[in-house]
Amino acid sequence: MKPDVLVAYPLMPAFMEELEATYTLHRLDKAEGPARAALMEKAGPLCRAMVVNGHVTVDAAMLDRLPALELAACSSAGFDLMDLPEMTRRGIRLTNTSDALVNEVADMALLLMLAARRRLIEADAYVRSGDWGRQGMFPLTRAGAAKRAGIVGLGNIGQAIAKRCAVLGMEIGYSGRSPKPGVDHAYFPDPVALAGWADVLLVATPGGAATEGLISAEVLKALSPEGTLVNVARGTVVDEPALIAALREGTIASAGLDVYLNEPTPDPDLTALPNVVLYPHHSSGTRETRDRMARMTLDNLAAFYAGKPLLTPVN
């Protein structure tokens, strides 16, 4: 018999076909209202594993209804809505797909940095509107190369960002909970000190309660009026009202954002600003990366049921 797997969030169609061929699926993602409760009652005692995503809340109440659960195979990198301590306490393993999206997210961080500093969106509109012909040359912008890049969170993504910044001839510094062994970049004990040193502050730290509001008004003030903030982490990491004020008042020059406090409807006061480049939380959104993420999810499931070590364990 095929093992029972709860699907709380689907994979892409081709991978769902493979999942369905290998396991007996219980499609929580398709159930609503009374049908959802009935499905949980049936699947709870059967499913040792579930396929989930960072958009799904996994709390104690949900876990109470899944007494057989041993593995949550998350198809995203983030798992902010999951109660990891409670899962760990219950002996439930979590895997994610961070390793699959490192390069795409790092590429986007660089793209947002350059687009913000060179005012790409404004310059595009300047050409399209005919203002170039009517008003003359676009104003001078700020360079990215040969500047100081401060990276908040030097994990896998942060290190990939650092490599790309180094190619541009940027000097690199970072902050985190502690210095990274074997890393030559300058270490700063907190984001305020890092921002005071940097020209560009790139945020790549995990989300969650521990980093909520980490990029504060004090950090933004330290960054200087010539500075740029880039966030490819989570919207909660940045004090968004403080960021809006900093961009509006010229406390910093610009920002490039892939994530927001309210998604998918960011604050209109933010989206109306001309000195911010916006992307719809889609840094990892390439076909190649989504394929790798789905494959990693399936491979973690396969390893679990084969009694082998998990490929990308979180806890």
C-alpha positions in Angstrom: 0.0 0.0 0.0 1.1 3.6 -0.7 1.9 5.7 2.4 -0.7 8.3 3.3 0.4 11.9 2.9 -1.5 15.1 3.8 -1.2 17.8 1.3 -1.7 21.2 3.0 -0.2 23.1 0.0 0.2 21.7 -3.5 3.4 21.4 -5.6 3.4 22.3 -9.3 1.2 20.0 -11.5 4.0 17.8 -12.8 5.3 17.1 -9.3 1.8 16.6 -8.0 1.4 13.8 -10.5 4.6 12.2 -9.2 3.4 12.7 -5.6 0.0 11.1 -6.4 1.7 8.1 -8.1 3.8 7.5 -5.1 1.5 8.2 -2.1 -2.1 8.2 -1.1 -2.9 11.8 -0.9 -5.3 13.6 1.4 -5.9 17.0 -0.2 -6.4 19.4 2.7 -5.5 22.2 0.2 -8.8 21.6 -1.6 -11.1 21.1 1.4 -13.2 23.9 2.8 -15.6 24.3 5.7 -17.1 21.0 7.1 -15.2 19.0 4.5 -11.9 20.3 5.9 -12.7 19.1 9.4 -13.9 15.7 8.1 -10.7 15.3 6.1 -8.5 16.1 9.1 -10.4 13.6 11.2 -9.8 10.9 8.6 -6.3 11.7 7.7 -4.9 12.6 11.1 -4.4 9.1 12.4 -3.0 7.9 9.0 -0.6 10.5 7.8 3.0 10.3 9.0 4.0 13.1 6.7 2.6 16.2 5.0 3.5 18.5 2.2 3.2 22.1 3.3 4.4 25.6 2.5 5.4 28.8 4.4 1.9 30.3 3.7 0.2 27.6 5.9 -0.2 28.1 9.6 1.0 25.0 11.5 0.2 25.6 15.2 -0.6 23.4 18.2 -4.3 23.3 17.3 -3.5 21.8 13.8 -0.9 19.4 15.3 -3.4 18.1 17.8 -5.4 16.9 14.8 -2.4 15.1 13.3 -1.3 12.6 16.0 0.6 10.4 13.6 2.6 13.3 12.0 6.4 12.8 12.0 7.5 15.0 9.0 6.4 18.3 7.5 8.1 18.7 4.1 7.9 22.4 3.4 8.2 23.4 -0.3 9.4 26.9 0.5 12.4 28.3 2.3 10.4 30.3 4.9 8.3 28.7 7.6 7.3 31.8 9.6 3.7 30.6 10.3 4.9 27.3 11.7 5.4 26.7 15.4 8.8 25.1 15.2 9.4 24.8 18.9 6.1 23.0 19.3 6.8 20.7 16.3 10.2 19.9 17.8 8.7 19.2 21.2 6.4 16.7 19.6 9.2 15.0 17.7 8.0 16.3 14.3 10.8 17.0 11.8 10.7 19.9 9.4 12.5 20.2 6.1 12.6 23.2 3.8 14.0 24.2 0.4 16.4 27.1 1.2 19.3 25.4 -0.7 17.3 25.4 -3.9 16.7 29.2 -4.2 20.0 30.7 -2.9 21.2 31.9 -6.3 17.9 33.4 -7.5 17.4 35.4 -4.3 20.9 36.6 -4.3 20.6 37.7 -8.0 17.4 39.6 -7.1 19.1 41.4 -4.2 21.7 42.6 -6.6 19.1 43.6 -9.2 17.1 45.6 -6.7 20.3 47.3 -5.4 21.4 48.4 -8.8 17.9 49.4 -10.0 17.3 51.5 -6.9 20.6 53.2 -7.0 20.5 53.9 -10.7 16.8 54.9 -10.5 15.9 52.4 -13.2 12.1 52.6 -12.9 12.1 56.4 -12.9 14.5 56.4 -15.9 12.4 54.0 -17.8 9.3 56.2 -17.4 11.4 59.2 -18.4 12.2 57.6 -21.7 8.7 56.3 -22.3 6.9 59.6 -21.5 9.1 61.6 -23.9 10.6 63.7 -21.1 14.1 62.8 -22.3 13.5 64.6 -25.5 11.6 67.5 -23.9 13.7 68.1 -20.8 17.1 66.7 -21.6 19.4 64.3 -19.8 18.1 62.4 -16.8 19.6 63.4 -13.4 22.8 61.8 -12.3 22.4 58.8 -10.0 24.4 56.9 -7.4 26.9 54.1 -8.2 26.8 50.6 -6.8 30.3 49.5 -7.7 33.2 50.2 -5.3 30.8 51.1 -2.5 30.3 49.4 0.9 27.8 46.6 1.1 26.5 45.8 4.6 24.7 42.4 4.7 22.3 41.7 7.6 22.4 37.9 8.0 25.3 36.0 6.4 23.7 32.7 5.9 23.7 30.9 2.6 21.8 33.7 0.8 23.8 36.4 2.5 27.1 34.7 1.5 25.8 34.4 -2.1 25.0 38.1 -2.1 28.5 38.9 -0.8 30.1 37.0 -3.6 28.1 39.0 -6.2 28.9 42.3 -4.5 32.6 41.4 -4.4 32.5 41.0 -8.2 31.3 44.6 -8.4 34.4 45.7 -6.3 32.3 46.4 -3.2 33.8 46.2 0.3 31.7 43.9 2.4 30.7 43.9 6.0 28.0 41.9 7.9 26.1 41.6 11.1 24.6 38.6 12.8 24.3 36.8 16.1 28.0 36.1 16.1 31.0 36.3 13.7 31.2 33.5 11.1 34.2 31.3 11.4 36.5 31.5 8.4 34.9 34.7 7.0 37.2 37.6 6.3 34.5 40.3 5.9 34.3 42.9 8.6 31.9 41.9 11.4 29.6 44.4 13.1 27.8 43.6 16.4 24.5 45.0 15.3 22.6 46.5 12.3 23.0 50.1 13.6 26.8 49.8 13.5 26.7 48.1 10.1 24.4 50.7 8.6 26.7 53.5 9.9 29.5 51.9 7.9 27.6 50.8 4.7 26.4 52.6 1.6 24.0 49.8 0.9 22.3 47.7 3.5 21.1 44.3 2.2 18.7 42.3 4.5 18.9 38.5 4.2 18.2 37.4 7.7 15.4 34.9 8.6 12.0 36.3 9.6 10.0 35.5 12.7 9.7 37.1 16.2 13.4 37.2 16.8 14.0 39.6 13.9 10.8 41.6 13.9 11.5 45.3 13.4 15.3 44.7 13.4 15.7 47.3 10.7 14.5 50.2 12.8 14.3 54.0 12.5 17.7 54.1 14.2 19.2 51.8 11.7 17.8 53.8 8.8 19.1 57.0 10.2 22.5 55.5 10.5 22.5 54.5 6.8 22.8 58.2 5.7 21.0 60.2 3.0 23.0 58.6 0.3 22.2 55.1 1.4 20.0 52.3 -0.1 18.1 49.6 1.8 17.5 46.2 0.0 15.2 43.6 1.6 14.9 40.1 0.3 14.2 38.6 3.8 10.7 39.1 5.2 8.6 42.3 5.5 8.4 41.9 9.3 12.2 42.5 9.6 11.8 46.1 8.6 9.9 48.8 10.6 7.9 49.7 7.5 6.4 53.0 8.8 9.9 54.1 9.7 11.1 53.1 6.2 8.3 55.1 4.5 9.2 58.1 6.6 12.9 57.7 5.8 12.3 57.5 2.1 9.8 60.4 2.1 12.0 62.7 4.2 15.3 61.8 2.5 16.8 60.1 5.6 17.9 57.4 3.0 18.1 57.8 -0.8 16.3 54.7 -2.0 15.1 51.1 -1.4 14.7 47.9 -3.3 12.1 45.6 -1.8 10.9 42.1 -2.6 8.9 41.7 0.7 6.4 43.8 2.6 4.6 43.9 5.9 1.2 43.4 4.2 1.2 41.0 1.3 -0.1 41.0 -1.4 -1.4 44.5 -0.7 1.5 46.6 0.5 0.9 50.0 2.2 -0.1 52.6 -0.5 2.1 55.1 1.2 5.0 52.9 0.3 4.1 52.0 -3.2 3.4 55.6 -4.1 7.0 56.6 -3.4 9.2 57.3 -6.5 12.5 56.2 -4.8 11.6 52.6 -4.1 11.9 49.7 -6.5 9.2 47.0 -5.9 9.1 43.3 -6.6 6.1 41.0 -5.7 7.9 38.6 -3.2 9.1 36.7 -6.2 12.8 36.5 -5.8 12.8 32.7 -6.2 10.1 32.8 -8.9 11.8 31.2 -11.9 10.8 27.9 -13.4 14.1 26.4 -12.7 14.1 27.2 -9.0 10.5 26.1 -8.5 11.4 22.8 -10.1 14.3 22.4 -7.7 12.2 23.3 -4.7 9.5 20.8 -5.6 12.1 18.1 -6.3 13.8 18.7 -2.9 10.4 18.4 -1.2 9.8 15.0 -2.9 13.3 13.9 -2.2 12.9 14.7 1.5 9.6 12.6 1.6 11.3 9.7 -0.2 14.2 9.8 2.3 11.9 9.8 5.2 9.9 6.8 4.1 13.1 5.0 3.2 14.5 5.5 6.7 17.4 7.6 5.3 18.7 11.0 6.6 16.6 14.0 5.6 18.2 16.1 2.9 17.5 19.6 4.3 16.4 19.3 8.0 15.5 22.4 9.9 15.2 20.9 13.3 
